[in-house]
Amino acid sequence: MRFSAHPERMSAFEKYLKEQGFLHGKCKPHSPWQNGIIERSHRTDNEEFFRLIEFKSSEERKYLLKLWEYEYNFNRRHQGISGKTPMQMYAEYYSIHAFSRSIT
């Protein structure tokens, strides 16, 4: 909304977060050091998924991306988190919420 005619207005996403009581922070543009985990995740996705596959359709891309996300989060072990999967780390630190995430 920053570049719209009314930058003071909230986007639908921002309205939803506010209604749900979530706090939403933003990083400064062009500041990857503020969101390094996400930047690293995007790099891995590009190197190990998007650059390797030529998709025939957007539906195929969506389907294969879901499979990649599942593999990455539930099966693939990560050096940065002591050889655990992201889901294992999540379950360790947020056990009360982990069950609901594991069945989706």
Number of C-alpha atoms within 10 A of each C-alpha: 11 10 6 8 8 9 10 9 12 13 12 10 9 14 12 12 13 13 9 9 9 10 8 8 6 7 10 10 7 7 9 13 11 13 12 11 11 12 13 12 12 12 13 13 16 12 11 12 15 15 9 9 10 10 12 8 8 9 10 12 15 12 10 16 15 12 11 16 14 14 13 18 17 15 14 16 17 13 9 8 11 9 12 16 20 17 20 19 16 16 16 11 11 12 12 10 11 16 12 9 10 11 6 6
